[in-house]
Amino acid sequence: MVLERVVTIDPGHPALAGHFPGHPVVPGVLILGEVMNAIEAGLPNPVVSIPRVKFLSPLRPGEPVCIRIEPQEKGRVAFTCMAGVRRVAAGVMEIDASARAGSGGP
């Protein structure tokens, strides 16, 4: 099962102030937050760690990014973030494979 979600970081987002004046770039932590939101919206398991991530090109505020999620072996989820044909970020997140939807935790 492959999940996809398209998101856009609003140019007025408070995390963008000063990041970087004249050449705004979406901070990696905002991109990762959107990846986590996409995983948690599509799977019943919370993200517990990010063992691998690589930022490959800048994402501009207001630029749509397609987040592609591919569950891997138990407890791991691969992700790729694309802005058009350009890869912005890619990596792996680990999810709590023991959690169940609506369980409220372990």
C-alpha positions as CSV (number, residue, x, y, z in Angstrom):
1,M,0.0,0.0,0.0
2,V,1.4,3.4,-1.0
3,L,0.0,6.6,0.4
4,E,0.3,10.0,-1.1
5,R,-0.5,13.4,0.2
6,V,0.1,16.9,-1.3
7,V,0.7,19.8,1.1
8,T,1.7,23.4,0.9
9,I,3.5,25.3,3.6
10,D,1.8,28.7,3.9
11,P,4.3,31.6,3.2
12,G,2.9,33.3,6.4
13,H,3.9,30.3,8.6
14,P,5.7,31.8,11.7
15,A,8.6,29.3,11.4
16,L,9.6,31.0,8.1
17,A,10.4,34.4,9.6
18,G,14.1,34.9,9.1
19,H,14.6,31.6,7.3
20,F,16.1,33.2,5.1
21,P,15.3,36.8,4.3
22,G,15.1,37.4,0.6
23,H,15.3,33.7,-0.2
24,P,12.8,31.9,2.0
25,V,13.2,28.2,2.5
26,V,10.9,25.8,4.4
27,P,12.8,24.4,7.4
28,G,13.4,20.7,7.4
29,V,11.5,20.3,10.7
30,L,8.3,21.5,9.0
31,I,8.8,19.1,6.1
32,L,9.3,16.2,8.6
33,G,6.2,17.3,10.5
34,E,4.1,17.1,7.4
35,V,5.6,13.6,6.7
36,M,4.7,12.5,10.2
37,N,1.1,13.9,9.7
38,A,0.8,12.0,6.5
39,I,2.0,8.7,8.1
40,E,-0.3,9.1,11.1
41,A,-3.3,10.0,8.9
42,G,-2.8,6.9,6.8
43,L,-1.6,4.4,9.3
44,P,-2.9,3.6,12.8
45,N,0.6,3.8,14.3
46,P,2.4,6.9,15.7
47,V,5.9,7.8,14.5
48,V,8.5,7.0,17.2
49,S,11.8,7.9,15.5
50,I,13.5,9.1,12.4
51,P,16.6,7.0,11.8
52,R,17.4,8.3,8.3
53,V,16.6,11.5,6.4
54,K,18.3,13.4,3.6
55,F,17.3,16.8,2.4
56,L,18.1,17.0,-1.3
57,S,16.9,20.4,-2.4
58,P,15.1,23.4,-0.9
59,L,11.4,23.7,-0.6
60,R,10.0,27.2,-1.1
61,P,7.0,28.5,0.9
62,G,3.8,28.1,-1.1
63,E,5.3,25.4,-3.3
64,P,3.2,22.2,-3.3
65,V,5.1,19.0,-2.1
66,C,3.9,15.5,-2.7
67,I,4.7,13.2,0.2
68,R,4.8,9.5,-0.8
69,I,4.7,7.0,2.0
70,E,5.6,3.3,1.5
71,P,5.4,0.9,4.5
72,Q,8.4,-1.4,4.6
73,E,9.3,-4.2,6.9
74,K,7.5,-4.2,10.3
75,G,7.8,-0.9,12.0
76,R,9.5,1.1,9.2
77,V,8.0,3.5,6.7
78,A,10.0,5.0,3.7
79,F,9.1,8.4,2.5
80,T,9.9,10.7,-0.5
81,C,8.9,14.3,-0.8
82,M,8.7,15.7,-4.3
83,A,8.1,19.3,-5.6
84,G,7.2,18.6,-9.2
85,V,10.0,16.3,-10.5
86,R,12.5,17.5,-7.9
87,R,13.2,15.4,-4.9
88,V,13.1,17.6,-1.7
89,A,13.7,14.9,1.0
90,A,13.7,11.2,1.5
91,G,14.2,8.8,4.4
92,V,12.8,6.4,6.8
93,M,10.6,6.8,9.9
94,E,9.9,4.1,12.5
95,I,6.4,3.6,13.8
96,D,5.1,2.0,17.0
97,A,4.1,-1.3,15.4
98,S,2.5,-2.4,18.7
99,A,0.1,0.5,18.8
100,R,-3.5,0.1,17.6
101,A,-5.8,2.8,16.3
102,G,-7.8,4.3,19.1
103,S,-5.8,2.5,21.8
104,G,-4.5,5.8,23.3
105,G,-1.0,4.3,23.6
106,P,0.8,1.1,24.6
